[in-house]
Amino acid sequence: MTRPPALPSAARAIVRGDRRALARAISAVENGDPSADAVLRALYPRTGSIPVVGLTGPLGVGKSSLLSLLVAHLRAEHRTVGIVAVDPSSPFSGGSVLGDRIRFDRAPEDDGVFFRSMASRGAAGGIAVTTREAVRLLEAAGFDLVLVETVGSGQVDVSIRDVATTRVVVLVPHLGDEVQTLKAGLFEIADVFCVNKSDLPGAERAERDLSELAALGPARDGWRPTVVRTSSVTPSGIPELWRAIEAHETFLDEAHVRADAERTRLAREIVERARDRLSADLVVRLGKDPALRSLLDRVAARSLDPRSAADRLVADLLRGR
Amino acid sequence: MARKAKTTPIRVLIAKPGLDGHDRGAKVVARALRDAGMEVIYAGLRQTPEEIVRAAVEEDVDLIGLSILSGAHMALFPRVLRLLKSERGSKIPVFAGGIIPDEDARRLKRLGIRAIFGPGTSLDEIVRTATQLARGPA
């Protein structure tokens, strides 16, 4: 019998529940610090088996307040929760204001919750490139589930599907008519629709439109999105929201689709990583390629168009010239 | 000693301990630090020292900024410093802003608050000092 290799000390500290070690490892991952590689590699076998719940939706729909109430509900059920809340980085200064903690209430001294804010650092799609690795670190630290709150999302910010086992799309009344719900993107990734701020008028209508949307097309992998109504003000609907999430998690197991869904996510992750590595290397090589100069001359003189020039560069490269 | 390489953003926690609700100053500073390229974890109003230190640990910040206008700074700031020390995180520098009489400011600096900004301090000075505290002297 082969024994698993010894964990690096940082990884051991994380598994032991050392919160500072966990926090530092997340920073190392975010910063692309080489020390993170060994930790991630060592902890990877311990990951992939807990629910990862994504909360996404446009800005201002109440994701953070909802998250706070959901965590309180989960803590009352004695579940431990890791949280990654992503907010946008400025495309101008690179800075950001990460404000999701403001809405977060919790009992002091509660070690059953770990809240980490993350800046998107240039990634499009609603999460940071390193969000899924931060989620793995939280799982290795022993949390029962992880909640990920995305940047306030636009219509096509669907990266949360690469991270979450259950995707909750949070909306509010009066976001538009039912044709909006037919549009491509965000509405296609929901496992659960949450109509938040349901204390406002129009909530029934929004719920009806979403239910009709869910009933329209074929079920995705055998699942039709459910719709729940919540309010952070009254507050109401939080246990129902959790039951809807749990129902989807149960479905993943009972329909034997959890492993397939995970494989799909992992395949995308590997290809993306490879693409990022390749493109970084290639951009450097192409920039130095003497062929670029002569092609550029012709493109500048309008005797060749940029697409054709790019095609030739790539063709040369793939021939291993 | 510079804790961070120049290429990674500085992470700073901005929090208001105590019970006053005047968060305009904290927001102005948060925005200025953001515009200087920092990642500002804005914890907001009415934070207990325990909550502040917990947030600093979880967020792995390089720096903590406390804003206070209630007059309770002599009770709350030393408690933040004490808790940081017990978290083995005492190396995180803490700066402060608000209405703090000179004599109190001197005492707080002796206790370990690294910089104190009164009304009228320029944002440039705050950003410069915050950067130095996080990265060490240039």
Interface residues (C-beta under 8 A of the other chain):
Chain A: R19 R20 A23 R24 I26 S27 E30 N31 S89 S90 S93 G94 G95 S96 V97 L98 G99 R101 I102 P108 E109 F114 F115 R116 S117 A119 R121
Chain B: A5 T8 P9 R11 A30 R31 L33 R34 D35 A36 G37 M38 E39 V40 I41 Y42 A43 G44 L45 T48 E50 E51 R54 A55 V57 E58 E59 D60 E87 R88 G89
